[in-house]
Amino acid sequence: MDDIYRRHAATVYKYLLSLCHDPHTAEELTQETFYQAVRSIGRFDGSCQVSTWLCQIAKHLFYQHLRKQRRETPLPEEEGALPPLPSAEEEVLDQSGRLDLLRRVHGLPEPGREVVYLRIFGNLSFREIGAVLGRTETWARVTYYRCKERLKNGGEWDEE
Protein backbone atom coordinates (compact mmCIF):
# COMPACT_ATOMS: atom_id res chain seq x y z
CA MET A 1 0.00 0.00 0.00
CA ASP A 2 2.99 2.32 0.57
CA ASP A 3 3.92 2.02 -3.10
CA ILE A 4 0.35 2.78 -4.16
CA TYR A 5 0.33 5.84 -1.90
CA ARG A 6 3.63 7.14 -3.30
CA ARG A 7 2.49 6.66 -6.90
CA HIS A 8 -1.06 8.02 -6.60
CA ALA A 9 -1.22 10.48 -3.68
CA ALA A 10 -0.41 13.52 -5.84
CA THR A 11 -3.06 12.58 -8.42
CA VAL A 12 -5.73 12.06 -5.76
CA TYR A 13 -4.76 15.33 -4.05
CA LYS A 14 -4.94 17.31 -7.32
CA TYR A 15 -8.26 15.73 -8.16
CA LEU A 16 -9.70 16.66 -4.76
CA LEU A 17 -8.23 20.14 -4.99
CA SER A 18 -10.02 20.57 -8.32
CA LEU A 19 -13.27 19.69 -6.59
CA CYS A 20 -12.99 21.64 -3.33
CA HIS A 21 -10.50 24.44 -4.12
CA ASP A 22 -9.14 24.27 -0.57
CA PRO A 23 -5.67 22.77 0.01
CA HIS A 24 -6.37 21.87 3.65
CA THR A 25 -9.61 20.05 2.82
CA ALA A 26 -7.98 18.34 -0.18
CA GLU A 27 -5.17 17.08 2.06
CA GLU A 28 -7.59 15.77 4.69
CA LEU A 29 -9.72 14.05 2.07
CA THR A 30 -6.63 12.55 0.41
CA GLN A 31 -5.63 10.96 3.71
CA GLU A 32 -9.18 9.70 4.25
CA THR A 33 -9.21 8.32 0.70
CA PHE A 34 -6.19 6.13 1.37
CA TYR A 35 -7.57 5.09 4.75
CA GLN A 36 -10.80 3.97 3.05
CA ALA A 37 -8.78 2.26 0.30
CA VAL A 38 -6.88 0.21 2.90
CA ARG A 39 -10.18 -0.76 4.54
CA SER A 40 -11.75 -1.82 1.24
CA ILE A 41 -8.77 -3.22 -0.68
CA GLY A 42 -10.43 -6.63 -0.65
CA ARG A 43 -13.28 -5.27 -2.78
CA PHE A 44 -10.95 -3.91 -5.48
CA ASP A 45 -11.51 -6.27 -8.38
CA GLY A 46 -8.92 -4.90 -10.80
CA SER A 47 -11.53 -3.97 -13.43
CA CYS A 48 -10.10 -0.44 -13.54
CA GLN A 49 -6.81 1.25 -12.81
CA VAL A 50 -5.88 1.84 -9.19
CA SER A 51 -5.86 5.62 -9.76
CA THR A 52 -9.42 5.47 -11.11
CA TRP A 53 -10.56 3.44 -8.11
CA LEU A 54 -8.88 5.88 -5.71
CA CYS A 55 -10.41 8.92 -7.41
CA GLN A 56 -13.84 7.32 -7.18
CA ILE A 57 -13.34 6.86 -3.44
CA ALA A 58 -12.13 10.47 -3.24
CA LYS A 59 -15.17 11.75 -5.14
CA HIS A 60 -17.55 9.94 -2.78
CA LEU A 61 -15.70 11.30 0.24
CA PHE A 62 -15.89 14.81 -1.21
CA TYR A 63 -19.66 14.49 -1.65
CA GLN A 64 -19.94 13.25 1.95
CA HIS A 65 -17.88 16.24 3.06
CA LEU A 66 -20.25 18.62 1.23
CA ARG A 67 -23.33 17.05 2.82
CA LYS A 68 -21.76 17.22 6.27
CA GLN A 69 -20.66 20.81 5.72
CA ARG A 70 -24.18 21.87 4.73
CA ARG A 71 -25.60 20.32 7.90
CA GLU A 72 -23.01 21.93 10.16
CA THR A 73 -22.93 25.47 8.74
CA PRO A 74 -24.09 27.69 11.60
CA LEU A 75 -26.42 30.59 11.02
CA PRO A 76 -25.01 33.98 11.97
CA GLU A 77 -26.30 35.15 15.34
CA GLU A 78 -25.81 38.83 14.82
CA GLU A 79 -26.63 40.98 11.83
CA GLY A 80 -23.24 42.69 12.17
CA ALA A 81 -21.48 39.34 11.78
CA LEU A 82 -22.29 39.19 8.07
CA PRO A 83 -19.70 40.61 5.69
CA PRO A 84 -20.93 43.48 3.53
CA LEU A 85 -22.46 42.22 0.33
CA PRO A 86 -21.58 43.78 -3.01
CA SER A 87 -24.36 45.52 -4.85
CA ALA A 88 -26.28 43.49 -7.37
CA GLU A 89 -24.74 45.50 -10.20
CA GLU A 90 -21.19 44.86 -8.97
CA GLU A 91 -21.85 41.19 -8.52
CA VAL A 92 -23.32 40.80 -11.99
CA LEU A 93 -20.45 42.68 -13.61
CA ASP A 94 -17.79 40.71 -11.72
CA GLN A 95 -19.24 37.27 -12.18
CA SER A 96 -21.32 37.32 -15.33
CA GLY A 97 -18.48 36.17 -17.56
CA ARG A 98 -17.24 33.59 -15.10
CA LEU A 99 -20.71 32.24 -14.39
CA ASP A 100 -21.53 32.07 -18.07
CA LEU A 101 -18.40 30.04 -18.71
CA LEU A 102 -19.10 27.73 -15.76
CA ARG A 103 -22.68 27.20 -16.99
CA ARG A 104 -21.40 26.34 -20.44
CA VAL A 105 -18.77 23.97 -19.00
CA HIS A 106 -21.45 22.36 -16.82
CA GLY A 107 -23.55 21.86 -19.94
CA LEU A 108 -20.86 19.80 -21.64
CA PRO A 109 -21.59 16.08 -21.92
CA GLU A 110 -19.66 13.64 -19.76
CA PRO A 111 -16.80 12.73 -19.77
CA GLY A 112 -15.78 15.99 -21.47
CA ARG A 113 -17.05 18.07 -18.58
CA GLU A 114 -14.89 16.17 -16.12
CA VAL A 115 -11.84 16.47 -18.39
CA VAL A 116 -12.30 20.25 -18.50
CA TYR A 117 -12.77 20.47 -14.72
CA LEU A 118 -9.67 18.38 -14.06
CA ARG A 119 -7.57 20.36 -16.54
CA ILE A 120 -8.68 23.88 -15.59
CA PHE A 121 -9.51 23.64 -11.90
CA GLY A 122 -7.32 20.71 -10.93
CA ASN A 123 -4.28 21.70 -13.03
CA LEU A 124 -3.80 18.04 -13.93
CA SER A 125 -1.71 17.07 -16.92
CA PHE A 126 -3.35 15.18 -19.76
CA ARG A 127 -1.47 12.07 -18.65
CA GLU A 128 -2.90 12.42 -15.12
CA ILE A 129 -6.41 13.05 -16.48
CA GLY A 130 -6.14 9.94 -18.62
CA ALA A 131 -5.00 7.93 -15.61
CA VAL A 132 -7.80 9.24 -13.39
CA LEU A 133 -10.48 8.47 -15.97
CA GLY A 134 -8.99 5.17 -17.10
CA ARG A 135 -8.19 6.42 -20.61
CA THR A 136 -5.09 7.44 -22.56
CA GLU A 137 -3.26 10.75 -22.54
CA THR A 138 -4.20 11.24 -26.20
CA TRP A 139 -7.88 10.67 -25.47
CA ALA A 140 -7.72 13.31 -22.72
CA ARG A 141 -6.04 15.81 -25.09
CA VAL A 142 -8.55 15.25 -27.88
CA THR A 143 -11.53 15.40 -25.52
CA TYR A 144 -10.27 18.63 -23.95
CA TYR A 145 -9.63 20.19 -27.37
CA ARG A 146 -13.10 19.25 -28.63
CA CYS A 147 -14.75 20.64 -25.50
CA LYS A 148 -12.73 23.83 -25.75
CA GLU A 149 -13.83 24.26 -29.37
CA ARG A 150 -17.42 23.58 -28.39
CA LEU A 151 -17.23 26.28 -25.72
CA LYS A 152 -15.76 28.73 -28.25
CA ASN A 153 -18.60 27.99 -30.67
CA GLY A 154 -21.27 28.71 -28.06
CA GLY A 155 -22.01 25.09 -27.26
CA GLU A 156 -22.29 23.79 -30.81
CA TRP A 157 -19.99 21.06 -32.11
CA ASP A 158 -17.76 22.21 -34.96
CA GLU A 159 -18.38 19.75 -37.79
CA GLU A 160 -15.18 20.37 -39.80
SEDREN-115212 format. One line per 10 residues: number of its first residue (from 1); for each residue x, y, z of C-alpha. Coordinates in nm, 4 decimals, always signed. Layout:
REM residues N
NUM) X Y Z ~ ...
This chain:
REM residues 160
1) +0.0000 +0.0000 +0.0000 ~ +0.2988 +0.2317 +0.0565 ~ +0.3920 +0.2015 -0.3096 ~ +0.0345 +0.2784 -0.4158 ~ +0.0335 +0.5843 -0.1897 ~ +0.3632 +0.7141 -0.3299 ~ +0.2492 +0.6660 -0.6900 ~ -0.1059 +0.8022 -0.6599 ~ -0.1221 +1.0477 -0.3679 ~ -0.0415 +1.3515 -0.5839
11) -0.3058 +1.2584 -0.8416 ~ -0.5727 +1.2055 -0.5761 ~ -0.4761 +1.5325 -0.4051 ~ -0.4938 +1.7307 -0.7318 ~ -0.8265 +1.5730 -0.8159 ~ -0.9704 +1.6657 -0.4763 ~ -0.8228 +2.0140 -0.4989 ~ -1.0020 +2.0571 -0.8318 ~ -1.3274 +1.9694 -0.6587 ~ -1.2987 +2.1637 -0.3333
21) -1.0502 +2.4445 -0.4123 ~ -0.9141 +2.4269 -0.0568 ~ -0.5668 +2.2768 +0.0008 ~ -0.6369 +2.1875 +0.3645 ~ -0.9608 +2.0052 +0.2816 ~ -0.7980 +1.8338 -0.0179 ~ -0.5165 +1.7081 +0.2063 ~ -0.7591 +1.5768 +0.4693 ~ -0.9724 +1.4050 +0.2069 ~ -0.6625 +1.2555 +0.0415
31) -0.5626 +1.0964 +0.3708 ~ -0.9180 +0.9705 +0.4251 ~ -0.9209 +0.8317 +0.0698 ~ -0.6188 +0.6135 +0.1370 ~ -0.7573 +0.5090 +0.4748 ~ -1.0795 +0.3967 +0.3047 ~ -0.8779 +0.2265 +0.0301 ~ -0.6882 +0.0208 +0.2895 ~ -1.0180 -0.0758 +0.4539 ~ -1.1754 -0.1824 +0.1239
41) -0.8770 -0.3218 -0.0680 ~ -1.0435 -0.6633 -0.0653 ~ -1.3282 -0.5274 -0.2781 ~ -1.0950 -0.3905 -0.5480 ~ -1.1512 -0.6272 -0.8384 ~ -0.8925 -0.4897 -1.0801 ~ -1.1530 -0.3974 -1.3429 ~ -1.0100 -0.0438 -1.3544 ~ -0.6810 +0.1248 -1.2812 ~ -0.5880 +0.1837 -0.9188
51) -0.5857 +0.5619 -0.9762 ~ -0.9420 +0.5471 -1.1108 ~ -1.0556 +0.3445 -0.8107 ~ -0.8876 +0.5876 -0.5709 ~ -1.0407 +0.8917 -0.7415 ~ -1.3839 +0.7323 -0.7180 ~ -1.3337 +0.6864 -0.3443 ~ -1.2126 +1.0474 -0.3240 ~ -1.5166 +1.1746 -0.5136 ~ -1.7550 +0.9945 -0.2784
61) -1.5705 +1.1296 +0.0243 ~ -1.5888 +1.4810 -0.1207 ~ -1.9656 +1.4494 -0.1651 ~ -1.9937 +1.3250 +0.1952 ~ -1.7882 +1.6237 +0.3060 ~ -2.0246 +1.8621 +0.1233 ~ -2.3331 +1.7052 +0.2815 ~ -2.1757 +1.7216 +0.6268 ~ -2.0658 +2.0814 +0.5721 ~ -2.4176 +2.1874 +0.4733
71) -2.5600 +2.0317 +0.7903 ~ -2.3008 +2.1931 +1.0160 ~ -2.2929 +2.5474 +0.8742 ~ -2.4095 +2.7692 +1.1597 ~ -2.6423 +3.0593 +1.1016 ~ -2.5010 +3.3980 +1.1969 ~ -2.6300 +3.5147 +1.5337 ~ -2.5813 +3.8832 +1.4819 ~ -2.6634 +4.0976 +1.1831 ~ -2.3243 +4.2686 +1.2170
81) -2.1482 +3.9340 +1.1782 ~ -2.2292 +3.9194 +0.8073 ~ -1.9703 +4.0610 +0.5695 ~ -2.0925 +4.3481 +0.3532 ~ -2.2457 +4.2216 +0.0326 ~ -2.1582 +4.3779 -0.3005 ~ -2.4357 +4.5521 -0.4850 ~ -2.6282 +4.3493 -0.7372 ~ -2.4738 +4.5497 -1.0198 ~ -2.1191 +4.4863 -0.8975
91) -2.1848 +4.1186 -0.8525 ~ -2.3321 +4.0800 -1.1994 ~ -2.0448 +4.2681 -1.3611 ~ -1.7790 +4.0714 -1.1716 ~ -1.9239 +3.7265 -1.2179 ~ -2.1323 +3.7324 -1.5335 ~ -1.8479 +3.6168 -1.7565 ~ -1.7235 +3.3587 -1.5101 ~ -2.0713 +3.2244 -1.4385 ~ -2.1531 +3.2075 -1.8069
101) -1.8395 +3.0041 -1.8711 ~ -1.9105 +2.7732 -1.5763 ~ -2.2678 +2.7201 -1.6986 ~ -2.1398 +2.6335 -2.0436 ~ -1.8771 +2.3969 -1.9003 ~ -2.1446 +2.2364 -1.6822 ~ -2.3552 +2.1859 -1.9944 ~ -2.0856 +1.9799 -2.1635 ~ -2.1594 +1.6081 -2.1915 ~ -1.9657 +1.3643 -1.9757
111) -1.6800 +1.2734 -1.9772 ~ -1.5784 +1.5993 -2.1469 ~ -1.7046 +1.8075 -1.8576 ~ -1.4891 +1.6167 -1.6116 ~ -1.1844 +1.6466 -1.8391 ~ -1.2296 +2.0255 -1.8504 ~ -1.2766 +2.0466 -1.4725 ~ -0.9671 +1.8379 -1.4061 ~ -0.7571 +2.0357 -1.6541 ~ -0.8675 +2.3877 -1.5590
121) -0.9512 +2.3640 -1.1899 ~ -0.7315 +2.0710 -1.0929 ~ -0.4285 +2.1703 -1.3026 ~ -0.3802 +1.8045 -1.3927 ~ -0.1712 +1.7065 -1.6924 ~ -0.3351 +1.5183 -1.9758 ~ -0.1471 +1.2068 -1.8650 ~ -0.2896 +1.2417 -1.5122 ~ -0.6409 +1.3051 -1.6484 ~ -0.6142 +0.9944 -1.8620
131) -0.5001 +0.7928 -1.5609 ~ -0.7804 +0.9241 -1.3392 ~ -1.0476 +0.8473 -1.5971 ~ -0.8988 +0.5165 -1.7103 ~ -0.8188 +0.6422 -2.0606 ~ -0.5095 +0.7442 -2.2558 ~ -0.3263 +1.0745 -2.2536 ~ -0.4198 +1.1235 -2.6204 ~ -0.7881 +1.0668 -2.5465 ~ -0.7721 +1.3314 -2.2715
141) -0.6039 +1.5807 -2.5085 ~ -0.8551 +1.5247 -2.7879 ~ -1.1529 +1.5395 -2.5517 ~ -1.0268 +1.8625 -2.3954 ~ -0.9629 +2.0191 -2.7374 ~ -1.3103 +1.9253 -2.8626 ~ -1.4753 +2.0639 -2.5501 ~ -1.2732 +2.3835 -2.5751 ~ -1.3826 +2.4260 -2.9370 ~ -1.7416 +2.3578 -2.8388
151) -1.7229 +2.6280 -2.5715 ~ -1.5765 +2.8734 -2.8251 ~ -1.8601 +2.7985 -3.0668 ~ -2.1271 +2.8711 -2.8063 ~ -2.2013 +2.5094 -2.7259 ~ -2.2291 +2.3789 -3.0815 ~ -1.9992 +2.1064 -3.2107 ~ -1.7763 +2.2206 -3.4958 ~ -1.8383 +1.9750 -3.7794 ~ -1.5176 +2.0372 -3.9799
